[in-house]
Amino acid sequence: MSITTDISVNEIRKQFPILNQEVNGKPLIYFDNAATSQTPQVVIDALVNYYQNDNANIHRGIHTLAERATTGFEATRKAVQQFINSNEVEEIIFTKGTSEGINLVAQSYGRKFLKEGDEVLITGMEHHSNIVPWQMVCEQTGAKLKVIPVNANGEISIDEFESLLSERTKIVSAVYISNSLGTINPVPEMIQLAHEVGAKVLVDAAQAAPHHQIDVRALNCDWLAFSAHKMYGPTGVGVLYGKRQLLEKMDPYQGGGEMIREVTFDGTSYNDIPYKFEAGTPNIADVVAFKAAIEFMTEIGFDFLHSQEQVLLQKGKELLFGIDGFQPIGNAKNKASVISFLIDGVHPFDLGMWLDAKGIAVRTGHHCTQPLMDHFQIDGTVRASFAVYNTIEEVETFAEALTDIVKKFRK
């Protein structure tokens, strides 16, 4: 890495107060970013500012606090629209996370338009959040769920995907980047092929949004879902993007305040998009603070984010792959900054506990992708996932710690 890059990363790290601590007497090394990334001070400040100065419900009040809260909330919607380059701000729906966005599409669109004999197509590397909602809606409608197989490297074949498409395919719902493997799927090509048979496409961008500039107009996806807490923002906030013509056809997912135009005991008329999908008081503070996270990422720039993470990924491969008994799980050619692995003869949970004792946070288990683990005939993995604030030195310390742990287990 260049001196300039080192200085840049050090300056970035200073913006994350949580990183300046010790865990079990060791400096914290946080490699669980695929689960939740850490939050910079500007996001924390935005959250505190809302509660200290603007705490009020939105859209309904005319007093000053309510107007300020509403302005902040809707400013984030505008920031998200610009961030993903959607056509209009009304195509941005706030949810509590990617899972809720997928469930919303499954129930509001799938349950309404799917019928017996139709097919929903997903990949074999999906998170449970992009499996279970489709299983549920297929049970409700009589549609059939089909799965694109995954090869030994943790990749899907675009040819196999195309062979599964037919006029019966009505919805394709695919993860852009695998949370357990880091595989980057050929989503642009998948969207084009799916549209050629008349299918609609939902993209699970929970892992893509932190790493890649997303342009929904260029992708031409029909829906796209992601979460703030994986992109340096607060928990409890997600985004569902949808094309206007589809959102207007979809029924509300939940009933309550805000999503209505007029209510009588004889019937109810619904609000315009996006509000007809945002029933009840939303997570106002965290939505407001999410704008600061978007601005943080935009200021750093995706070129730097990507290059820094790829440097860490390559260094991780260089240092880890030679460790005794190291077994990488998923070695796709096109891959984000995730290394998922096993050590021969050592349980992943034991590795996770020993690494935590050294101040290193990794994720162990099936990563909410049990069918994918079944495909590899394993119970789970150890997953190290890198973010822009991680350093080469941390990867080196990780490799040294893992080597030391393996030596102790080999005695």
N, C-alpha and C positions, 0 to 999 in steps of 0.2 A: 504494500500500500504506500501511496505517496505521503509525504509530510503533510500536504494540504488536507488529504483525506483524514489522516489521523487527528489533526486539529479539529476538523469539522465534526467528527464523531465525538470527540471529547466535549466540544461545545454542545452538541445535541444531548449528551448524557447529563450535563448539568441542568437540563430542563426537566429531568425526571427525579423528583426527590426520593422516590421509593428505592431507587438504585443505590442510594448512599447509605447503606446499612449493612450490618453483618447478620448472617444466619448461622446459628451453631458455631459462633466464633470465627466465621470465615466471611470474606466479602461476598455479598450476594451476586451470583451469576444466574440470570433469569433466561432460561431457554424453553419457556412454555408459552411462547408468543402465539402459536396457532390456536391455543385455547382462549387466551385473553392477553392482549398487549398491555403494557403499562401506560400511564396517563401523564402527559406533561403538565407543568405548572399552569400553563395558560388555560388548560381545560379545567383544572381544579379551581382556578380563579374565577372562571366564568360560572361554574356551578355555585360557588360561594356567593358571588355577586348577585345571582338570581335570588337566592334565599335571603340575603341581607337587604336587598333593595327593591326587588320586583315581584316578590312572591304573591301571585294572584292567579285566579283561573282565567282562561283565555277565551276570546271570541264573544263572550256574552256580556262582559261588563263595560261600562263607559267611563269608569273612574281611571285615574292616571296609572295606577299600578297595573290594572288589567290591560290597559292599552300598551304599556311598556312590555308586559309579559307576552302579549299577542304579537307585537312587533318582533320580539326576539325569536319567538317560536317560528313565525313565518319567514324570518330571515334565514333560518336554517333550512327550511324547505327550498328556498331560492338557491342557497349555497349547494345543496345536494343536486338540484336540477343542473346547475352549471358544472358540478363535479363529474357527473356522468353524461352530460350533454344530451339531456332529454329535450324533446320539442317544447314542452311547456311545464310550468310549475305544478299544474293540476294533476300531472301524471305521477307525482311523488306522494306516496302514502307512508305515514309513520306507523310502525309496528313496535312490538317489544323485542324483536329479533328476527333473524333469518327464518327460524322455525315457524313463527307466526305468519310470516309472509307466504311461505309455501303452503301452510294449512289454509290460508285465506284463498289462494288460487284454487287449491284442490276442492274446497267446499263451495266457493262462490262461482267458479267457472266449471270445474270438473263435474260436480254433482248436478249442475243444471244442464250441461250439454253432453256429457258422456252417456252412452247407452250400451246395452248388451251387444257384444261383438266388437266394440271399439277396443283399441289398444293404447296403453300408456307405456312409454319406453323410458327406462332409466339405465344408468350404468351400474356395473358391479362394484364400484368403489364409493357408492353414495353413503353419506351420513344418514343415520336413522331418521333424521328430520326430513330427508328427501326419499324415504322408503315408506315409512308408516303412514303418512297422510294419503299416499297413493293406494296403498293396500286398503285403507279405510274406504276411500271413495270408489274403488273398484268393487268392494263388497256391497256398497250402497247402490251401484248402478249396473252391475253385471259386466263391466268392462274387464279387460284382462291386462295384468301387469307383466311386461316382458323386460328382460335384463340383458344389456350388452356385456359380453364376457370380458374379463381382464386377463392379460397374459402374465407370464412369469416375471416380467419387469415392472408390472403394475401399470400397464398401459392398455388402452382400448384401440382396436383397429377400426379405422374409418371405413374400410371395406366391409367389415362385419356389421358395423352400424348401419351402413347403407343396405345391406342384405336383409336386415330386420325391419326396415321401413316398408310400409305398404299403404294403400288407401285406407286401411283400417286404423293406422296410426293417427291418433287425434292430438295427443300431447306427448312431447319429449321434455323431460325434466332432468337436467344434467348438472353435475358439479363442474365448475370451471377449473378449480385446483383442489386436488384431494387433500383433506385435512390430515389423513394418516400417512400418506406417502409423499405428498408434494407434487405429484404428477399434474402437469398442465395439459388438460384435454384440448383437442382440436375443435373448440366450441364454435368458432366462426364457420368452419366447414359443416359442422353438424347442423347449425341453424339453417344454412342454405339448403342442405339436402332435405331436412325436415319440411321446410316450406314448399319444396318442390312436390311433396305428396299431400300438401294441404294441412300439415300438422302445425300446432302452436308450440312454442318453445319457452320454457322457464329456465333461467340460469341461476343456479346457486352460486353466488359470488362472495360468499362469506370469507373464503380464503383469498380470493382474487382481488377484492377491493383494497386490501392493505399493500399489495405488491405491484399491481398493474393499473395503468390508466385505462379506465373503462369508458367507452363511448357507445351508448346504447343505440344511437342512430346508425353508427357504422356496423355494429353487430347485427342490428335489425332483429334483436330478440323481442319476444312478445311481453315477457315479464322478466324481472331481475331482482333478486333479493340479497341483502347483505346486512351486517351488524356493525354498530358503532364500536363495540368493545374490542373488536379485533383490529381496529384501525386507530388506536390511540385515543379513543373516545370513551364515554361512560357506558356502563352496563345498562340493560333494560331499554335500549333504543335500537330499532332496526328500520330498514327502508324496503318497501316494495315499489319498484317502478313497474308501470304497465302502460301499454299503448291506450290512448284515450278511447278508441272505438271498442276495445275489449272491456275496459273498466266500466264503461257505460252500459254494457250488456250484462255485467255481473251483478248478482243480488248482494245486498249487504251481508257481511259475515256475522255481525253482531248488532243487536238492537239497543237503543238507549239514547242518551242525550247527544247532541251535536250532529248525529247522522240523519236527523229528520228535518223535513220542511214543515210539515203540519201533522198533528196527531189528533184524532178523534176516536171515540170508542167504536166507530164504524169502520175505521181504517186509517192508514198512515201513508203519507207521501214522503219520499226520501230526499235527502239533500243532494247537491251536486257532488261530483268527484273533486277532491279526494275525501271530502268530509263524510260521505256516506259510509266509508270504511273505517272511520275513526270514532267509534262510539265511546261516550264517557269522557271523563277528565283524563287527558293523556299524561305521559311522563314529561311534564313541561320542562323542568329544570335540566334534565339530561338531554332533551332535544336541543334546548338553547345552547348547552355546553358543547354539543356535538359540532356546532359550527366552528368552534375554536380548534377542534381536532382536524377538521377538513382544511382549515387555513394553515395549520401546522404542517400537514402533509404537502399541501400545495407549495408552501414556502420552501420546503426541503427539495421537492421535485422528484418525480418518479424515476428519472434517470439516475439520480444519486441513490435513491432507495434501492433500486434494482441492482445497481453495480455493487453497493456495499453488501447487500444480502448474498449476492452471487460469490463475492470474495470469501465471505464466511462459509458458504456452502462448500466451495472448492477446498478451502483449508480444512474443513471438517472431514471431507472425504480423504484428503491426503494423510491426515493424522490418525483418523479412527479406523480406516479400513485395514490397517496392518496390525491391529491389536489382536492378540490371541483369542480365537473363537468368535471374532466379530462377524455377524451375518446381517448385511443390509437387507431390509425388506422393502422392495420397490426401488428400482434403479432406472427410472425412465430417462430417456434422452432429454426431454423437455421438462424441467423440474424447478420448483420453487425451493425456498431455503428451509427445507425440512429433511432431517435424516432420521429414519425409522429403522430400528435394528434390534437384534437379539445378540446375546453372548452365549455361546454353546455351554450348556450345563448350569446356567445361572438364571433364576427366575427374574422376569422384568421388575416385579415389585421389590425384590431384594436389591437390585441395581438402583432403583429409584430411591430407596431408603438410604442406601450407602452414599449416593450422590448428594442427597439432601443433607446428610451429616457433614458433607464438605461444602455446604452452602450453594449447591448447584440444583436449580429447579428444572426438572424435566417432567414430561407426562408419561405415565405407564398405564397399560391396559389396552382395551380394544378400540378406544377413541371414538366410541359410538359408531363403529363400522364393523359390527360382528360378522355380517355376511362376507366382508372382505377378508377378515381374519380366518374365517372358515375356508375361504378359497386357498389361502396359504397354509392351511392346516396348522394354525397356531392359535394360542389363546389371546395373545396381545403382543405389543412391542414396547420398547423404550423409544420415545420420540423427543428429539431435540429440534426446536424450531427457532430460527434466528430473526431478529428485527434490526432496524437501522441503528439502534443504540448499542448493539452488541459489538464486541471487539475481537480482533485476532488473538489478543492475549487471553481473553476468556475462553476461546476455543482451545487454545494450547493448554490452559489449566484444566479444562474439561477432559481432554485427551490424557493428560497426566493422571488425573484422578481416576479415570476409568481403567487405565493400565494398572494402577496401584490396587484397585478393587479386584480386578481379575486375578492378579498375582496372589492375593490373599485367598481367593476362592480356589485357586489351583493347588494350594498347599495341602 
